[in-house]
Amino acid sequence: MAAIALCCTVLLGYRAQTSMRLALVLPLVVAVSFFLIADIDTPRHGLIHVGPENLESVAKSLGRPQ
């Protein structure tokens, strides 16, 4: 999130000195960051798949079936 904030700040400062063509980059970066945050929130659906390896290893160490 800090990298996205830094990127947005740099783009805003750079846009102040250049043309308005780059004005579309900032909303695109923010939209992608929101998409990735929402995608991580649902671990079994979407582009990013998160497996429960840590939970499975804890269950195995406790002697419980998976």
PyMOL Python script that loads the backbone (N, CA, C, O; Angstrom):
from pymol import cmd

cmd.read_pdbstr("""\
ATOM      1  N   MET A   1       0.825  -1.190   0.000  1.00  0.00           N
ATOM      2  CA  MET A   1       0.000   0.000   0.000  1.00  0.00           C
ATOM      3  C   MET A   1       0.873   1.259   0.000  1.00  0.00           C
ATOM      4  O   MET A   1       0.527   2.267  -0.615  1.00  0.00           O
ATOM      5  N   ALA A   2       1.988   1.184   0.688  1.00  0.00           N
ATOM      6  CA  ALA A   2       2.884   2.344   0.703  1.00  0.00           C
ATOM      7  C   ALA A   2       3.461   2.599  -0.694  1.00  0.00           C
ATOM      8  O   ALA A   2       3.624   3.749  -1.102  1.00  0.00           O
ATOM      9  N   ALA A   3       3.766   1.532  -1.414  1.00  0.00           N
ATOM     10  CA  ALA A   3       4.294   1.698  -2.773  1.00  0.00           C
ATOM     11  C   ALA A   3       3.237   2.305  -3.697  1.00  0.00           C
ATOM     12  O   ALA A   3       3.557   3.129  -4.554  1.00  0.00           O
ATOM     13  N   ILE A   4       1.986   1.898  -3.520  1.00  0.00           N
ATOM     14  CA  ILE A   4       0.916   2.460  -4.342  1.00  0.00           C
ATOM     15  C   ILE A   4       0.714   3.934  -4.016  1.00  0.00           C
ATOM     16  O   ILE A   4       0.517   4.752  -4.915  1.00  0.00           O
ATOM     17  N   ALA A   5       0.761   4.274  -2.728  1.00  0.00           N
ATOM     18  CA  ALA A   5       0.624   5.678  -2.338  1.00  0.00           C
ATOM     19  C   ALA A   5       1.774   6.517  -2.891  1.00  0.00           C
ATOM     20  O   ALA A   5       1.559   7.635  -3.359  1.00  0.00           O
ATOM     21  N   LEU A   6       2.984   5.983  -2.840  1.00  0.00           N
ATOM     22  CA  LEU A   6       4.136   6.696  -3.387  1.00  0.00           C
ATOM     23  C   LEU A   6       4.008   6.873  -4.895  1.00  0.00           C
ATOM     24  O   LEU A   6       4.306   7.942  -5.430  1.00  0.00           O
ATOM     25  N   CYS A   7       3.563   5.821  -5.576  1.00  0.00           N
ATOM     26  CA  CYS A   7       3.372   5.894  -7.029  1.00  0.00           C
ATOM     27  C   CYS A   7       2.321   6.941  -7.389  1.00  0.00           C
ATOM     28  O   CYS A   7       2.507   7.715  -8.328  1.00  0.00           O
ATOM     29  N   CYS A   8       1.230   6.963  -6.651  1.00  0.00           N
ATOM     30  CA  CYS A   8       0.170   7.947  -6.921  1.00  0.00           C
ATOM     31  C   CYS A   8       0.665   9.372  -6.682  1.00  0.00           C
ATOM     32  O   CYS A   8       0.341  10.280  -7.447  1.00  0.00           O
ATOM     33  N   THR A   9       1.446   9.567  -5.625  1.00  0.00           N
ATOM     34  CA  THR A   9       1.977  10.895  -5.337  1.00  0.00           C
ATOM     35  C   THR A   9       2.930  11.359  -6.428  1.00  0.00           C
ATOM     36  O   THR A   9       2.894  12.516  -6.848  1.00  0.00           O
ATOM     37  N   VAL A  10       3.775  10.452  -6.880  1.00  0.00           N
ATOM     38  CA  VAL A  10       4.711  10.791  -7.961  1.00  0.00           C
ATOM     39  C   VAL A  10       3.945  11.110  -9.236  1.00  0.00           C
ATOM     40  O   VAL A  10       4.286  12.058  -9.942  1.00  0.00           O
ATOM     41  N   LEU A  11       2.913  10.329  -9.536  1.00  0.00           N
ATOM     42  CA  LEU A  11       2.140  10.591 -10.751  1.00  0.00           C
ATOM     43  C   LEU A  11       1.416  11.928 -10.687  1.00  0.00           C
ATOM     44  O   LEU A  11       1.338  12.640 -11.688  1.00  0.00           O
ATOM     45  N   LEU A  12       0.893  12.269  -9.528  1.00  0.00           N
ATOM     46  CA  LEU A  12       0.231  13.571  -9.402  1.00  0.00           C
ATOM     47  C   LEU A  12       1.215  14.714  -9.594  1.00  0.00           C
ATOM     48  O   LEU A  12       0.903  15.694 -10.271  1.00  0.00           O
ATOM     49  N   GLY A  13       2.401  14.598  -9.005  1.00  0.00           N
ATOM     50  CA  GLY A  13       3.415  15.634  -9.171  1.00  0.00           C
ATOM     51  C   GLY A  13       3.920  15.716 -10.595  1.00  0.00           C
ATOM     52  O   GLY A  13       4.163  16.807 -11.110  1.00  0.00           O
ATOM     53  N   TYR A  14       4.079  14.575 -11.232  1.00  0.00           N
ATOM     54  CA  TYR A  14       4.556  14.549 -12.611  1.00  0.00           C
ATOM     55  C   TYR A  14       3.505  15.099 -13.566  1.00  0.00           C
ATOM     56  O   TYR A  14       3.831  15.768 -14.547  1.00  0.00           O
ATOM     57  N   ARG A  15       2.227  14.805 -13.264  1.00  0.00           N
ATOM     58  CA  ARG A  15       1.144  15.282 -14.120  1.00  0.00           C
ATOM     59  C   ARG A  15       1.019  16.800 -14.070  1.00  0.00           C
ATOM     60  O   ARG A  15       0.576  17.418 -15.038  1.00  0.00           O
ATOM     61  N   ALA A  16       1.403  17.399 -12.959  1.00  0.00           N
ATOM     62  CA  ALA A  16       1.307  18.852 -12.841  1.00  0.00           C
ATOM     63  C   ALA A  16       2.240  19.544 -13.830  1.00  0.00           C
ATOM     64  O   ALA A  16       2.020  20.699 -14.193  1.00  0.00           O
ATOM     65  N   GLN A  17       3.285  18.833 -14.265  1.00  0.00           N
ATOM     66  CA  GLN A  17       4.247  19.439 -15.183  1.00  0.00           C
ATOM     67  C   GLN A  17       4.080  18.976 -16.630  1.00  0.00           C
ATOM     68  O   GLN A  17       4.688  19.552 -17.531  1.00  0.00           O
ATOM     69  N   THR A  18       3.279  17.961 -16.862  1.00  0.00           N
ATOM     70  CA  THR A  18       3.154  17.417 -18.222  1.00  0.00           C
ATOM     71  C   THR A  18       1.712  17.512 -18.707  1.00  0.00           C
ATOM     72  O   THR A  18       0.884  18.207 -18.118  1.00  0.00           O
ATOM     73  N   SER A  19       1.435  16.805 -19.782  1.00  0.00           N
ATOM     74  CA  SER A  19       0.108  16.865 -20.402  1.00  0.00           C
ATOM     75  C   SER A  19      -0.920  16.079 -19.601  1.00  0.00           C
ATOM     76  O   SER A  19      -0.585  15.401 -18.630  1.00  0.00           O
ATOM     77  N   MET A  20      -2.157  16.179 -20.017  1.00  0.00           N
ATOM     78  CA  MET A  20      -3.263  15.507 -19.325  1.00  0.00           C
ATOM     79  C   MET A  20      -3.400  14.044 -19.750  1.00  0.00           C
ATOM     80  O   MET A  20      -4.250  13.333 -19.215  1.00  0.00           O
ATOM     81  N   ARG A  21      -2.581  13.577 -20.700  1.00  0.00           N
ATOM     82  CA  ARG A  21      -2.650  12.174 -21.114  1.00  0.00           C
ATOM     83  C   ARG A  21      -2.357  11.235 -19.963  1.00  0.00           C
ATOM     84  O   ARG A  21      -2.945  10.157 -19.870  1.00  0.00           O
ATOM     85  N   LEU A  22      -1.465  11.631 -19.099  1.00  0.00           N
ATOM     86  CA  LEU A  22      -1.084  10.787 -17.973  1.00  0.00           C
ATOM     87  C   LEU A  22      -2.116  10.821 -16.849  1.00  0.00           C
ATOM     88  O   LEU A  22      -1.962  10.130 -15.842  1.00  0.00           O
ATOM     89  N   ALA A  23      -3.149  11.610 -17.016  1.00  0.00           N
ATOM     90  CA  ALA A  23      -4.177  11.699 -15.976  1.00  0.00           C
ATOM     91  C   ALA A  23      -4.945  10.383 -15.841  1.00  0.00           C
ATOM     92  O   ALA A  23      -5.564  10.150 -14.803  1.00  0.00           O
ATOM     93  N   LEU A  24      -4.923   9.531 -16.841  1.00  0.00           N
ATOM     94  CA  LEU A  24      -5.610   8.248 -16.766  1.00  0.00           C
ATOM     95  C   LEU A  24      -4.815   7.186 -16.016  1.00  0.00           C
ATOM     96  O   LEU A  24      -5.380   6.168 -15.615  1.00  0.00           O
ATOM     97  N   VAL A  25      -3.535   7.400 -15.821  1.00  0.00           N
ATOM     98  CA  VAL A  25      -2.701   6.405 -15.156  1.00  0.00           C
ATOM     99  C   VAL A  25      -3.043   6.319 -13.676  1.00  0.00           C
ATOM    100  O   VAL A  25      -3.121   5.218 -13.131  1.00  0.00           O
ATOM    101  N   LEU A  26      -3.246   7.439 -13.021  1.00  0.00           N
ATOM    102  CA  LEU A  26      -3.533   7.452 -11.588  1.00  0.00           C
ATOM    103  C   LEU A  26      -4.814   6.699 -11.243  1.00  0.00           C
ATOM    104  O   LEU A  26      -4.776   5.857 -10.345  1.00  0.00           O
ATOM    105  N   PRO A  27      -5.942   6.950 -11.900  1.00  0.00           N
ATOM    106  CA  PRO A  27      -7.130   6.146 -11.583  1.00  0.00           C
ATOM    107  C   PRO A  27      -6.946   4.669 -11.888  1.00  0.00           C
ATOM    108  O   PRO A  27      -7.527   3.825 -11.207  1.00  0.00           O
ATOM    109  N   LEU A  28      -6.157   4.341 -12.888  1.00  0.00           N
ATOM    110  CA  LEU A  28      -5.896   2.945 -13.208  1.00  0.00           C
ATOM    111  C   LEU A  28      -5.102   2.269 -12.091  1.00  0.00           C
ATOM    112  O   LEU A  28      -5.407   1.136 -11.716  1.00  0.00           O
ATOM    113  N   VAL A  29      -4.103   2.941 -11.563  1.00  0.00           N
ATOM    114  CA  VAL A  29      -3.304   2.384 -10.468  1.00  0.00           C
ATOM    115  C   VAL A  29      -4.163   2.192  -9.224  1.00  0.00           C
ATOM    116  O   VAL A  29      -4.049   1.169  -8.549  1.00  0.00           O
ATOM    117  N   VAL A  30      -5.008   3.145  -8.915  1.00  0.00           N
ATOM    118  CA  VAL A  30      -5.881   3.040  -7.747  1.00  0.00           C
ATOM    119  C   VAL A  30      -6.898   1.917  -7.943  1.00  0.00           C
ATOM    120  O   VAL A  30      -7.182   1.171  -7.006  1.00  0.00           O
ATOM    121  N   ALA A  31      -7.445   1.791  -9.142  1.00  0.00           N
ATOM    122  CA  ALA A  31      -8.415   0.728  -9.410  1.00  0.00           C
ATOM    123  C   ALA A  31      -7.780  -0.653  -9.296  1.00  0.00           C
ATOM    124  O   ALA A  31      -8.392  -1.577  -8.760  1.00  0.00           O
ATOM    125  N   VAL A  32      -6.565  -0.795  -9.794  1.00  0.00           N
ATOM    126  CA  VAL A  32      -5.875  -2.082  -9.681  1.00  0.00           C
ATOM    127  C   VAL A  32      -5.586  -2.407  -8.223  1.00  0.00           C
ATOM    128  O   VAL A  32      -5.718  -3.559  -7.810  1.00  0.00           O
ATOM    129  N   SER A  33      -5.198  -1.418  -7.447  1.00  0.00           N
ATOM    130  CA  SER A  33      -4.927  -1.683  -6.030  1.00  0.00           C
ATOM    131  C   SER A  33      -6.193  -2.096  -5.295  1.00  0.00           C
ATOM    132  O   SER A  33      -6.148  -3.018  -4.481  1.00  0.00           O
ATOM    133  N   PHE A  34      -7.317  -1.446  -5.556  1.00  0.00           N
ATOM    134  CA  PHE A  34      -8.575  -1.855  -4.927  1.00  0.00           C
ATOM    135  C   PHE A  34      -8.989  -3.256  -5.383  1.00  0.00           C
ATOM    136  O   PHE A  34      -9.511  -4.039  -4.590  1.00  0.00           O
ATOM    137  N   PHE A  35      -8.758  -3.565  -6.643  1.00  0.00           N
ATOM    138  CA  PHE A  35      -9.081  -4.896  -7.146  1.00  0.00           C
ATOM    139  C   PHE A  35      -8.258  -5.957  -6.425  1.00  0.00           C
ATOM    140  O   PHE A  35      -8.789  -6.998  -6.037  1.00  0.00           O
ATOM    141  N   LEU A  36      -6.965  -5.699  -6.244  1.00  0.00           N
ATOM    142  CA  LEU A  36      -6.113  -6.678  -5.571  1.00  0.00           C
ATOM    143  C   LEU A  36      -6.487  -6.840  -4.102  1.00  0.00           C
ATOM    144  O   LEU A  36      -6.433  -7.950  -3.573  1.00  0.00           O
ATOM    145  N   ILE A  37      -6.862  -5.760  -3.440  1.00  0.00           N
ATOM    146  CA  ILE A  37      -7.295  -5.857  -2.045  1.00  0.00           C
ATOM    147  C   ILE A  37      -8.573  -6.676  -1.957  1.00  0.00           C
ATOM    148  O   ILE A  37      -8.698  -7.528  -1.077  1.00  0.00           O
ATOM    149  N   ALA A  38      -9.513  -6.436  -2.842  1.00  0.00           N
ATOM    150  CA  ALA A  38     -10.762  -7.206  -2.836  1.00  0.00           C
ATOM    151  C   ALA A  38     -10.510  -8.655  -3.217  1.00  0.00           C
ATOM    152  O   ALA A  38     -11.191  -9.552  -2.718  1.00  0.00           O
ATOM    153  N   ASP A  39      -9.551  -8.896  -4.087  1.00  0.00           N
ATOM    154  CA  ASP A  39      -9.246 -10.258  -4.514  1.00  0.00           C
ATOM    155  C   ASP A  39      -8.593 -11.057  -3.390  1.00  0.00           C
ATOM    156  O   ASP A  39      -8.860 -12.251  -3.250  1.00  0.00           O
ATOM    157  N   ILE A  40      -7.757 -10.433  -2.603  1.00  0.00           N
ATOM    158  CA  ILE A  40      -7.130 -11.112  -1.466  1.00  0.00           C
ATOM    159  C   ILE A  40      -8.170 -11.415  -0.396  1.00  0.00           C
ATOM    160  O   ILE A  40      -8.024 -12.386   0.347  1.00  0.00           O
ATOM    161  N   ASP A  41      -9.199 -10.616  -0.308  1.00  0.00           N
ATOM    162  CA  ASP A  41     -10.236 -10.809   0.705  1.00  0.00           C
ATOM    163  C   ASP A  41     -11.042 -12.085   0.462  1.00  0.00           C
ATOM    164  O   ASP A  41     -11.591 -12.649   1.409  1.00  0.00           O
ATOM    165  N   THR A  42     -11.122 -12.547  -0.773  1.00  0.00           N
ATOM    166  CA  THR A  42     -11.812 -13.805  -1.093  1.00  0.00           C
ATOM    167  C   THR A  42     -10.770 -14.803  -1.584  1.00  0.00           C
ATOM    168  O   THR A  42     -10.474 -14.834  -2.778  1.00  0.00           O
ATOM    169  N   PRO A  43     -10.204 -15.623  -0.691  1.00  0.00           N
ATOM    170  CA  PRO A  43      -9.047 -16.448  -1.055  1.00  0.00           C
ATOM    171  C   PRO A  43      -9.340 -17.595  -2.015  1.00  0.00           C
ATOM    172  O   PRO A  43      -8.413 -18.070  -2.672  1.00  0.00           O
ATOM    173  N   ARG A  44     -10.571 -18.061  -2.129  1.00  0.00           N
ATOM    174  CA  ARG A  44     -10.840 -19.204  -3.007  1.00  0.00           C
ATOM    175  C   ARG A  44     -11.346 -18.803  -4.389  1.00  0.00           C
ATOM    176  O   ARG A  44     -11.493 -19.660  -5.260  1.00  0.00           O
ATOM    177  N   HIS A  45     -11.607 -17.546  -4.600  1.00  0.00           N
ATOM    178  CA  HIS A  45     -12.093 -17.058  -5.893  1.00  0.00           C
ATOM    179  C   HIS A  45     -11.191 -15.927  -6.353  1.00  0.00           C
ATOM    180  O   HIS A  45     -10.548 -15.269  -5.535  1.00  0.00           O
ATOM    181  N   GLY A  46     -11.140 -15.702  -7.627  1.00  0.00           N
ATOM    182  CA  GLY A  46     -10.373 -14.588  -8.150  1.00  0.00           C
ATOM    183  C   GLY A  46      -9.029 -15.013  -8.714  1.00  0.00           C
ATOM    184  O   GLY A  46      -8.796 -16.193  -8.976  1.00  0.00           O
ATOM    185  N   LEU A  47      -8.152 -14.043  -8.897  1.00  0.00           N
ATOM    186  CA  LEU A  47      -6.852 -14.291  -9.505  1.00  0.00           C
ATOM    187  C   LEU A  47      -5.829 -14.823  -8.504  1.00  0.00           C
ATOM    188  O   LEU A  47      -4.983 -15.641  -8.864  1.00  0.00           O
ATOM    189  N   ILE A  48      -5.896 -14.375  -7.269  1.00  0.00           N
ATOM    190  CA  ILE A  48      -4.941 -14.772  -6.253  1.00  0.00           C
ATOM    191  C   ILE A  48      -5.555 -15.895  -5.435  1.00  0.00           C
ATOM    192  O   ILE A  48      -6.593 -15.714  -4.798  1.00  0.00           O
ATOM    193  N   HIS A  49      -4.909 -17.060  -5.454  1.00  0.00           N
ATOM    194  CA  HIS A  49      -5.403 -18.215  -4.700  1.00  0.00           C
ATOM    195  C   HIS A  49      -4.490 -18.446  -3.501  1.00  0.00           C
ATOM    196  O   HIS A  49      -3.276 -18.588  -3.650  1.00  0.00           O
ATOM    197  N   VAL A  50      -5.083 -18.483  -2.320  1.00  0.00           N
ATOM    198  CA  VAL A  50      -4.330 -18.672  -1.087  1.00  0.00           C
ATOM    199  C   VAL A  50      -4.718 -20.016  -0.498  1.00  0.00           C
ATOM    200  O   VAL A  50      -5.895 -20.275  -0.243  1.00  0.00           O
ATOM    201  N   GLY A  51      -3.739 -20.860  -0.286  1.00  0.00           N
ATOM    202  CA  GLY A  51      -3.988 -22.169   0.294  1.00  0.00           C
ATOM    203  C   GLY A  51      -3.823 -22.144   1.807  1.00  0.00           C
ATOM    204  O   GLY A  51      -3.084 -21.312   2.335  1.00  0.00           O
ATOM    205  N   PRO A  52      -4.501 -23.045   2.509  1.00  0.00           N
ATOM    206  CA  PRO A  52      -4.432 -23.044   3.978  1.00  0.00           C
ATOM    207  C   PRO A  52      -3.302 -23.936   4.511  1.00  0.00           C
ATOM    208  O   PRO A  52      -3.542 -24.743   5.409  1.00  0.00           O
ATOM    209  N   GLU A  53      -2.090 -23.812   3.985  1.00  0.00           N
ATOM    210  CA  GLU A  53      -0.987 -24.671   4.406  1.00  0.00           C
ATOM    211  C   GLU A  53      -0.681 -24.526   5.895  1.00  0.00           C
ATOM    212  O   GLU A  53      -0.456 -25.526   6.578  1.00  0.00           O
ATOM    213  N   ASN A  54      -0.669 -23.299   6.404  1.00  0.00           N
ATOM    214  CA  ASN A  54      -0.354 -23.096   7.813  1.00  0.00           C
ATOM    215  C   ASN A  54      -1.413 -23.724   8.712  1.00  0.00           C
ATOM    216  O   ASN A  54      -1.082 -24.343   9.723  1.00  0.00           O
ATOM    217  N   LEU A  55      -2.672 -23.568   8.352  1.00  0.00           N
ATOM    218  CA  LEU A  55      -3.736 -24.163   9.154  1.00  0.00           C
ATOM    219  C   LEU A  55      -3.690 -25.683   9.101  1.00  0.00           C
ATOM    220  O   LEU A  55      -3.957 -26.351  10.101  1.00  0.00           O
ATOM    221  N   GLU A  56      -3.353 -26.230   7.940  1.00  0.00           N
ATOM    222  CA  GLU A  56      -3.249 -27.680   7.812  1.00  0.00           C
ATOM    223  C   GLU A  56      -2.094 -28.230   8.641  1.00  0.00           C
ATOM    224  O   GLU A  56      -2.224 -29.297   9.240  1.00  0.00           O
ATOM    225  N   SER A  57      -0.982 -27.533   8.687  1.00  0.00           N
ATOM    226  CA  SER A  57       0.164 -27.999   9.492  1.00  0.00           C
ATOM    227  C   SER A  57      -0.143 -27.927  10.976  1.00  0.00           C
ATOM    228  O   SER A  57       0.298 -28.792  11.732  1.00  0.00           O
ATOM    229  N   VAL A  58      -0.881 -26.926  11.413  1.00  0.00           N
ATOM    230  CA  VAL A  58      -1.279 -26.841  12.827  1.00  0.00           C
ATOM    231  C   VAL A  58      -2.249 -27.977  13.166  1.00  0.00           C
ATOM    232  O   VAL A  58      -2.129 -28.609  14.215  1.00  0.00           O
ATOM    233  N   ALA A  59      -3.203 -28.229  12.277  1.00  0.00           N
ATOM    234  CA  ALA A  59      -4.154 -29.320  12.514  1.00  0.00           C
ATOM    235  C   ALA A  59      -3.438 -30.666  12.559  1.00  0.00           C
ATOM    236  O   ALA A  59      -3.791 -31.535  13.356  1.00  0.00           O
ATOM    237  N   LYS A  60      -2.433 -30.836  11.705  1.00  0.00           N
ATOM    238  CA  LYS A  60      -1.666 -32.084  11.686  1.00  0.00           C
ATOM    239  C   LYS A  60      -0.847 -32.236  12.962  1.00  0.00           C
ATOM    240  O   LYS A  60      -0.737 -33.338  13.501  1.00  0.00           O
ATOM    241  N   SER A  61      -0.268 -31.134  13.452  1.00  0.00           N
ATOM    242  CA  SER A  61       0.528 -31.214  14.673  1.00  0.00           C
ATOM    243  C   SER A  61      -0.340 -31.460  15.899  1.00  0.00           C
ATOM    244  O   SER A  61       0.150 -31.987  16.898  1.00  0.00           O
ATOM    245  N   LEU A  62      -1.610 -31.093  15.846  1.00  0.00           N
ATOM    246  CA  LEU A  62      -2.524 -31.342  16.951  1.00  0.00           C
ATOM    247  C   LEU A  62      -3.146 -32.742  16.880  1.00  0.00           C
ATOM    248  O   LEU A  62      -3.837 -33.166  17.805  1.00  0.00           O
ATOM    249  N   GLY A  63      -2.895 -33.454  15.779  1.00  0.00           N
ATOM    250  CA  GLY A  63      -3.396 -34.805  15.626  1.00  0.00           C
ATOM    251  C   GLY A  63      -4.827 -34.864  15.140  1.00  0.00           C
ATOM    252  O   GLY A  63      -5.492 -35.887  15.302  1.00  0.00           O
ATOM    253  N   ARG A  64      -5.307 -33.808  14.558  1.00  0.00           N
ATOM    254  CA  ARG A  64      -6.680 -33.766  14.040  1.00  0.00           C
ATOM    255  C   ARG A  64      -6.675 -34.079  12.555  1.00  0.00           C
ATOM    256  O   ARG A  64      -5.747 -33.693  11.844  1.00  0.00           O
ATOM    257  N   PRO A  65      -7.698 -34.771  12.077  1.00  0.00           N
ATOM    258  CA  PRO A  65      -7.775 -35.032  10.626  1.00  0.00           C
ATOM    259  C   PRO A  65      -8.087 -33.748   9.875  1.00  0.00           C
ATOM    260  O   PRO A  65      -8.718 -32.836  10.409  1.00  0.00           O
ATOM    261  N   GLN A  66      -7.633 -33.693   8.622  1.00  0.00           N
ATOM    262  CA  GLN A  66      -7.830 -32.471   7.825  1.00  0.00           C
ATOM    263  C   GLN A  66      -9.164 -32.420   7.212  1.00  0.00           C
ATOM    264  O   GLN A  66      -9.485 -31.460   6.512  1.00  0.00           O
TER     265      GLN A  66
END
""", "prot")
cmd.dss("prot")
cmd.show_as("cartoon", "prot")
cmd.util.cbc("prot")
cmd.orient("prot")
